[in-house]
Amino acid sequence: MTTPGQPAALEALVGAGELAGSWTLDAARSQVRLATKSMWNLVPVKGVFGEVSGSGTVTESGDVAGTLMIAAGSIDTKVKKRDDHLRSADFFDVANHPDITFSAEAVSAAADGVTVAGSLTVRDTTRPVSFGAAVSGGDGEVTLDAEFPLNRADYGITFNQLGMMGTHNTITVHAVFTRQ
């Protein structure tokens, strides 16, 4: 497989059926990060989810479907008290909603990579999400790198003591898929 840095190269790989088959997320080499601001948008807060899993399929005709599962309780911001609060009912409510799930329904070529469309479920609230991603690959693997904005209030996460916390977050995904 060649490196599909340009949409035309990606379309050629899909058209030739080179990407057709089943794919599994390499959790050891993949990462989902969260960034937001606290203290009236003055203090950046960054975290990483330590447990991710996923899989996907690409058909001969190039249709893509897949799932990325994130263990909400695996959030790590390097501050235990904050992490415990993020796991509580004020935020992720991991006792009742242990997973955050993204289901990809379509991937299409775009001017600077691909556009991924699907649905994101957080705390039993599912909403459509679409974002751009850079794609690279070779030797039986495909890597997607994406960064997109997310408003946590859209998913019922509205806790905001004294108005100190922003609701606008940035999600960064580095997902490495290997052929099954």
Backbone bond lengths (Angstrom), bond angles and torsions (degrees), N, CA, C in turn:
res aa  C-N    CA-C-N  psi(-1)  N-CA   C-N-CA  omega(-1)  CA-C   N-CA-C  phi
1 M - - - 1.436 - - 1.520 108.50 -
2 T 1.309 117.03 142.92 1.462 121.64 176.48 1.522 109.23 -91.88
3 T 1.291 116.75 174.14 1.456 120.97 178.98 1.516 109.38 -89.22
4 P 1.342 117.41 113.41 1.462 120.16 -178.58 1.517 112.00 -83.60
5 G 1.302 117.92 74.92 1.449 120.92 178.41 1.508 112.53 -77.66
6 Q 1.301 118.21 -25.84 1.451 123.24 -179.86 1.514 109.63 -110.70
7 P 1.336 117.82 150.46 1.456 120.30 179.38 1.526 112.87 -56.06
8 A 1.341 118.07 -36.84 1.462 120.06 -179.85 1.521 111.08 -62.23
9 A 1.331 116.79 -39.99 1.463 120.68 178.29 1.525 110.64 -65.76
10 L 1.331 117.10 -39.94 1.460 121.46 177.75 1.527 109.83 -63.96
11 E 1.327 116.48 -46.85 1.456 119.92 179.03 1.525 110.85 -59.97
12 A 1.326 117.96 -38.29 1.464 121.23 178.48 1.524 110.64 -64.36
13 L 1.328 117.30 -41.63 1.465 120.46 178.65 1.521 111.11 -64.93
14 V 1.319 116.61 -43.36 1.464 120.48 178.58 1.519 109.64 -66.14
15 G 1.330 116.65 -45.83 1.458 121.04 -179.39 1.517 112.61 -61.67
16 A 1.320 117.28 -33.89 1.460 121.21 179.26 1.524 111.89 -82.13
17 G 1.332 116.56 -4.25 1.457 120.38 179.56 1.514 113.93 77.26
18 E 1.331 118.05 10.64 1.475 120.78 -177.31 1.519 113.31 -67.22
19 L 1.327 117.78 -24.19 1.458 120.37 -179.64 1.524 112.56 -96.97
20 A 1.324 117.45 -3.56 1.468 120.77 -178.32 1.525 110.47 -62.63
21 G 1.331 115.28 137.47 1.456 121.24 177.42 1.507 112.14 135.78
22 S 1.309 115.31 -167.92 1.459 122.92 -179.31 1.522 109.77 -100.56
23 W 1.328 115.27 142.20 1.456 122.37 -176.82 1.525 109.42 -130.94
24 T 1.342 116.94 145.51 1.456 122.65 179.07 1.520 109.33 -124.04
25 L 1.335 115.75 138.19 1.457 120.71 177.36 1.524 109.42 -69.05
26 D 1.314 116.55 130.11 1.458 122.18 173.79 1.531 106.63 -86.73
27 A 1.334 116.36 95.11 1.458 121.76 -173.90 1.528 112.89 -61.76
28 A 1.308 117.57 -31.31 1.463 121.06 -178.89 1.526 112.00 -68.84
29 R 1.320 116.97 -23.96 1.466 120.80 -177.55 1.526 112.68 -112.15
30 S 1.324 116.99 4.71 1.463 121.79 -178.41 1.524 109.67 -111.69
31 Q 1.335 115.32 158.26 1.457 119.08 -177.29 1.526 110.29 -155.66
32 V 1.330 115.41 142.27 1.462 122.13 172.91 1.523 106.31 -122.67
33 R 1.336 115.52 125.53 1.468 121.86 -178.30 1.529 110.00 -118.00
34 L 1.324 114.18 154.66 1.451 122.88 178.47 1.521 107.74 -128.20
35 A 1.311 117.12 134.94 1.470 121.34 175.82 1.521 108.44 -133.83
36 T 1.320 115.78 138.88 1.455 121.85 178.07 1.522 107.87 -151.36
37 K 1.320 116.38 -177.07 1.468 120.10 176.85 1.517 108.87 -128.46
38 S 1.324 114.22 143.28 1.452 121.83 179.66 1.527 107.90 -124.85
39 M 1.306 115.80 -179.28 1.471 121.89 179.18 1.532 110.03 52.90
40 W 1.317 114.55 58.49 1.456 123.11 177.97 1.528 112.10 56.87
41 N 1.324 115.34 44.39 1.470 123.83 177.87 1.525 114.12 64.91
42 L 1.328 117.68 23.47 1.459 121.12 179.74 1.521 113.29 -101.75
43 V 1.336 117.76 -26.29 1.456 121.44 -174.22 1.527 110.07 -113.88
44 P 1.333 118.27 116.65 1.465 119.63 177.43 1.528 110.41 -72.49
45 V 1.323 115.48 139.43 1.458 122.42 176.18 1.521 106.88 -123.15
46 K 1.326 115.55 126.40 1.457 120.49 -179.45 1.511 109.26 -124.95
47 G 1.330 115.29 143.29 1.450 120.18 177.79 1.510 110.41 -145.57
48 V 1.316 114.75 161.40 1.455 120.82 177.18 1.521 107.75 -130.17
49 F 1.322 116.24 141.26 1.455 121.61 175.22 1.528 107.14 -89.58
50 G 1.313 116.72 120.64 1.463 121.84 -173.95 1.512 114.81 -80.86
51 E 1.331 117.73 -14.88 1.463 120.52 -178.56 1.524 110.48 -125.50
52 V 1.325 115.13 111.27 1.462 121.68 175.93 1.525 108.52 -131.48
53 S 1.309 115.88 149.42 1.462 121.22 175.19 1.515 107.39 -148.57
54 G 1.309 116.19 165.11 1.455 118.32 178.61 1.503 112.70 174.10
55 S 1.317 113.73 170.12 1.456 121.25 177.86 1.517 108.34 -157.99
56 G 1.316 114.86 166.40 1.457 119.77 179.00 1.502 111.39 -160.97
57 T 1.322 115.10 166.93 1.461 121.37 176.07 1.520 109.20 -134.43
58 V 1.298 114.36 147.74 1.462 122.20 173.60 1.520 105.75 -125.44
59 T 1.342 116.56 125.19 1.459 120.19 179.38 1.522 110.01 -82.80
60 E 1.306 116.50 166.98 1.467 121.70 177.21 1.527 111.17 -56.74
61 S 1.339 116.37 -33.66 1.470 119.85 -179.38 1.529 112.61 -83.67
62 G 1.349 117.37 -2.10 1.452 120.25 175.07 1.512 115.48 97.17
63 D 1.331 118.36 4.87 1.460 119.91 175.93 1.527 108.93 -71.48
64 V 1.326 115.93 138.19 1.455 121.63 -176.42 1.524 109.46 -121.10
65 A 1.319 116.25 137.30 1.464 122.32 173.05 1.525 106.83 -143.97
66 G 1.310 116.02 146.91 1.456 118.40 179.12 1.506 111.78 -174.21
67 T 1.323 114.79 171.46 1.454 121.80 -179.09 1.516 109.88 -136.83
68 L 1.312 115.53 137.49 1.457 122.82 173.38 1.527 106.47 -119.60
69 M 1.338 116.59 120.01 1.460 122.58 -179.74 1.526 108.38 -107.40
70 I 1.325 115.70 132.45 1.457 122.29 179.62 1.525 107.63 -122.43
71 A 1.310 117.11 124.59 1.467 120.68 175.12 1.522 107.94 -74.88
72 A 1.331 117.15 108.52 1.465 121.58 -175.97 1.524 111.59 -58.50
73 G 1.318 117.14 -34.27 1.455 121.01 -178.82 1.513 114.22 -72.49
74 S 1.326 116.74 -7.22 1.467 119.91 -179.01 1.525 112.86 -88.91
75 I 1.345 116.94 9.95 1.470 120.27 179.32 1.527 110.08 -62.66
76 D 1.320 116.14 136.63 1.458 121.80 179.61 1.523 108.78 -137.02
77 T 1.334 115.88 110.83 1.465 121.66 177.22 1.523 111.40 -106.27
78 K 1.334 116.10 4.91 1.473 123.31 -178.49 1.526 113.18 75.25
79 V 1.360 116.63 10.37 1.459 121.34 175.49 1.531 106.53 -130.70
80 K 1.347 117.05 105.86 1.464 121.62 -173.16 1.524 112.49 -56.41
81 K 1.313 117.78 -45.08 1.471 120.88 -178.52 1.541 110.68 -61.17
82 R 1.320 116.61 -42.43 1.467 120.06 178.39 1.526 110.08 -66.53
83 D 1.346 117.01 -43.05 1.467 120.41 179.47 1.526 110.97 -60.73
84 D 1.321 117.20 -42.81 1.466 120.61 177.87 1.526 110.36 -61.64
85 H 1.337 116.79 -39.92 1.466 119.76 178.50 1.530 110.70 -66.62
86 L 1.327 117.74 -40.19 1.460 120.67 178.07 1.538 111.85 -62.86
87 R 1.338 116.97 -30.01 1.469 121.42 178.55 1.531 112.08 -78.47
88 S 1.322 117.71 -15.53 1.465 122.90 -175.29 1.531 111.68 -75.23
89 A 1.337 114.99 175.51 1.464 121.28 179.68 1.527 112.52 -64.18
90 D 1.349 118.24 -18.00 1.464 120.55 177.10 1.527 111.82 -66.02
91 F 1.340 115.92 -27.81 1.462 119.74 -176.16 1.536 110.72 -125.23
92 F 1.338 117.95 -101.09 1.463 120.87 -173.76 1.525 114.08 -75.58
93 D 1.317 118.81 -21.52 1.470 123.02 -179.96 1.532 110.76 49.69
94 V 1.322 115.62 57.99 1.468 120.85 -173.29 1.524 113.47 -64.63
95 A 1.333 118.12 -22.27 1.462 119.71 177.55 1.525 110.48 -63.59
96 N 1.326 117.39 -33.78 1.464 121.90 -179.15 1.526 114.07 -105.45
97 H 1.327 116.21 -21.29 1.469 121.48 -176.10 1.532 108.65 -137.63
98 P 1.319 117.86 75.75 1.466 120.33 -172.82 1.532 115.23 -69.89
99 D 1.332 117.20 -21.09 1.467 119.19 -175.12 1.515 112.95 -121.40
100 I 1.306 114.61 147.44 1.456 124.35 167.49 1.519 104.24 -108.32
101 T 1.328 116.95 130.17 1.466 120.27 -173.97 1.519 111.26 -126.82
102 F 1.326 115.35 130.59 1.465 120.52 170.19 1.518 107.45 -112.62
103 S 1.332 116.32 125.86 1.460 121.81 177.09 1.518 108.41 -111.00
104 A 1.319 116.03 112.78 1.469 121.13 178.13 1.520 108.70 -79.70
105 E 1.311 115.46 132.54 1.455 120.84 -179.26 1.524 112.47 -114.22
106 A 1.341 116.40 -21.14 1.462 120.12 179.76 1.524 109.70 -160.42
107 V 1.307 114.85 144.70 1.455 122.14 172.75 1.519 106.26 -131.20
108 S 1.328 115.79 125.96 1.468 119.24 -178.69 1.521 109.80 -131.22
109 A 1.318 115.60 150.89 1.460 120.82 179.34 1.519 109.92 -65.05
110 A 1.326 115.63 142.00 1.457 122.43 176.87 1.523 107.40 -132.58
111 A 1.315 116.68 171.62 1.465 121.25 -175.63 1.524 112.95 -57.07
112 D 1.336 116.73 -34.71 1.464 119.54 -175.28 1.529 112.64 -121.57
113 G 1.307 118.28 27.42 1.465 121.95 -179.95 1.506 110.30 148.32
114 V 1.332 115.72 -118.85 1.461 120.92 177.90 1.522 108.91 -137.05
115 T 1.316 115.43 161.71 1.454 122.58 169.65 1.516 106.97 -111.34
116 V 1.315 115.85 126.31 1.461 122.38 179.14 1.524 107.40 -104.59
117 A 1.324 117.16 127.51 1.460 121.90 178.73 1.524 108.61 -122.13
118 G 1.313 115.31 139.41 1.452 119.35 179.20 1.505 110.86 -176.32
119 S 1.331 116.05 -153.09 1.458 120.86 179.60 1.519 109.56 -134.00
120 L 1.324 114.67 142.84 1.455 122.43 179.60 1.522 108.45 -114.42
121 T 1.340 115.45 130.63 1.468 120.88 178.51 1.522 109.08 -116.35
122 V 1.333 114.89 121.40 1.459 123.02 176.21 1.528 106.24 -132.31
123 R 1.330 117.37 125.85 1.467 121.93 179.31 1.528 112.02 53.69
124 D 1.306 117.49 43.61 1.474 124.12 178.85 1.523 114.27 64.69
125 T 1.314 117.44 14.92 1.458 121.60 173.69 1.516 107.11 -108.61
126 T 1.338 116.21 122.64 1.458 121.75 -178.62 1.519 109.37 -112.62
127 R 1.329 114.90 130.20 1.468 120.85 179.49 1.523 109.23 -136.79
128 P 1.328 116.84 149.79 1.470 118.95 176.20 1.521 110.91 -69.17
129 V 1.325 115.66 143.51 1.465 122.17 178.51 1.521 107.55 -138.27
130 S 1.318 115.82 138.65 1.460 121.80 176.39 1.522 106.91 -138.30
131 F 1.328 116.63 136.77 1.459 119.99 -178.44 1.523 110.11 -154.00
132 G 1.310 115.09 157.04 1.447 121.45 176.12 1.516 110.50 -84.61
133 A 1.328 116.20 150.50 1.460 120.97 178.94 1.520 109.38 -145.65
134 A 1.321 115.01 147.60 1.460 121.22 171.39 1.528 106.61 -89.64
135 V 1.320 116.17 142.91 1.463 121.14 -178.15 1.517 109.10 -125.19
136 S 1.330 114.95 137.44 1.460 120.14 171.66 1.521 106.81 -142.59
137 G 1.312 115.67 164.59 1.460 117.31 -178.99 1.510 112.18 -173.37
138 G 1.299 113.22 172.84 1.449 121.14 178.54 1.510 109.99 158.80
139 D 1.329 116.75 152.98 1.458 122.36 176.58 1.526 113.23 51.96
140 G 1.332 116.77 47.19 1.458 120.71 174.83 1.512 115.62 76.48
141 E 1.343 117.07 22.12 1.456 118.83 175.67 1.525 110.66 -141.20
142 V 1.328 114.24 154.58 1.461 122.48 177.05 1.523 107.08 -132.36
143 T 1.331 116.65 133.93 1.456 122.16 179.66 1.521 109.40 -117.13
144 L 1.328 115.48 132.29 1.460 122.46 174.84 1.521 107.78 -114.69
145 D 1.326 116.65 130.93 1.459 122.62 175.04 1.520 108.05 -123.30
146 A 1.337 115.82 124.65 1.459 119.96 -176.81 1.516 110.45 -143.75
147 E 1.320 114.81 153.66 1.456 122.26 173.08 1.519 106.36 -142.14
148 F 1.334 116.11 128.76 1.461 118.72 -178.56 1.530 110.86 -149.24
149 P 1.335 116.27 153.22 1.465 120.72 179.88 1.525 110.76 -80.10
150 L 1.328 115.19 152.91 1.456 120.84 178.98 1.522 108.19 -149.21
151 N 1.319 116.79 131.84 1.454 121.57 176.92 1.525 107.53 -98.28
152 R 1.331 117.20 113.59 1.461 120.80 -175.60 1.523 112.18 -64.22
153 A 1.319 117.84 -25.72 1.464 120.98 178.84 1.530 111.21 -64.12
154 D 1.328 117.70 -27.24 1.468 121.38 176.81 1.517 112.01 -62.37
155 Y 1.334 116.87 -17.80 1.465 122.39 -178.36 1.526 111.67 -112.58
156 G 1.317 116.61 18.92 1.456 121.04 176.63 1.516 114.68 78.72
157 I 1.315 118.20 12.61 1.466 121.33 178.50 1.524 106.89 -99.12
158 T 1.327 115.15 91.02 1.459 120.48 -171.60 1.524 113.97 -114.75
159 F 1.331 117.81 -0.13 1.468 119.89 179.64 1.525 109.28 -53.74
160 N 1.336 115.79 131.17 1.463 119.72 -178.72 1.521 109.20 -159.66
161 Q 1.321 115.92 77.31 1.451 121.82 -177.74 1.524 111.06 -59.63
162 L 1.317 115.41 122.71 1.467 123.37 178.80 1.528 113.24 59.38
163 G 1.305 117.85 18.92 1.459 120.99 -179.95 1.519 113.56 66.60
164 M 1.345 116.73 23.69 1.463 121.76 -174.40 1.526 114.03 -80.66
165 M 1.329 117.97 -22.93 1.466 120.44 -170.97 1.517 111.54 -107.58
166 G 1.306 114.44 138.69 1.444 119.39 175.01 1.527 110.87 -76.54
167 T 1.296 116.33 151.74 1.468 120.18 176.01 1.522 110.95 -97.11
168 H 1.319 116.29 -11.32 1.461 120.53 -179.11 1.528 109.50 -90.28
169 N 1.309 114.91 124.95 1.452 122.39 -177.59 1.522 109.54 -122.32
170 T 1.306 115.66 160.79 1.457 121.37 172.38 1.523 107.42 -118.75
171 I 1.315 115.79 128.44 1.456 122.10 178.11 1.529 107.20 -106.23
172 T 1.324 116.50 130.58 1.464 122.09 176.96 1.523 108.08 -120.04
173 V 1.331 115.09 128.85 1.467 120.80 -177.26 1.520 109.41 -122.95
174 H 1.305 115.68 130.18 1.467 122.90 169.93 1.521 104.39 -123.35
175 A 1.330 116.69 104.27 1.464 121.64 -174.05 1.529 109.74 -118.75
176 V 1.337 114.67 121.47 1.469 121.16 178.85 1.529 107.01 -108.86
177 F 1.324 115.57 119.44 1.459 121.61 178.62 1.528 109.57 -109.09
178 T 1.318 116.00 136.63 1.469 120.89 176.60 1.527 108.60 -117.15
179 R 1.315 114.34 150.75 1.461 120.33 -179.53 1.524 109.42 -68.81
180 Q 1.325 115.91 135.95 1.472 120.43 178.51 1.509 110.90 -77.66
